[in-house]
Amino acid sequence: ITLARHGWQATGVDFSSRAMRIARRKARQAGVAADLRVEDVTRLEGIAGPFDLILDIGCFHGLDSAGMQAYIRNLDRLLAPDGTFLMYAFFREELGSGPGMLPSDLERFSSLFDLVQREHGTGRRERPSVWLTFNKKPVLEPA
């Protein structure tokens, strides 16, 4: 909604129909148009790119290993060649359970995306968190 207020053509995705109902209501109240969908980020079959910006606030870190790989394939498919991917995520301890990613999960992005910025912080309850900025790596043409 904030992006739409600033002139962006916005598409929002969440697996929660309740969250999307609330977002649609807020978009109407704000007087902005946004394509808000209940979707599974590991599939995203009904969404076509390319997008100049993809923003993830707390999604990737909640996926299992197979879900993370599917997510990254969708990210690669949907992000424009010169696009930017911003992600906010929580970390979890190496042996801990529950949501949160391991530092090693960041390596999953390295073949397709360049890490431009990494800013550490803490979230609610002092959980370690991070804001990451990635740019899509250029596709190298064969010589």
Secondary structure, DSSP 8 states (H G I E B T S, - for coil): -HHHHTT---EEEES-HHHHHHHHHHHHHHT---EEEE--TTT-TT----EEEEEEESSGGGS-HHHHHHHHHHHHHHEEEEEEEEEEEEB--TT--SS-B-GGGGGGGTTTEEEEEEEEEE-GGG-EEEEEEEEE-------
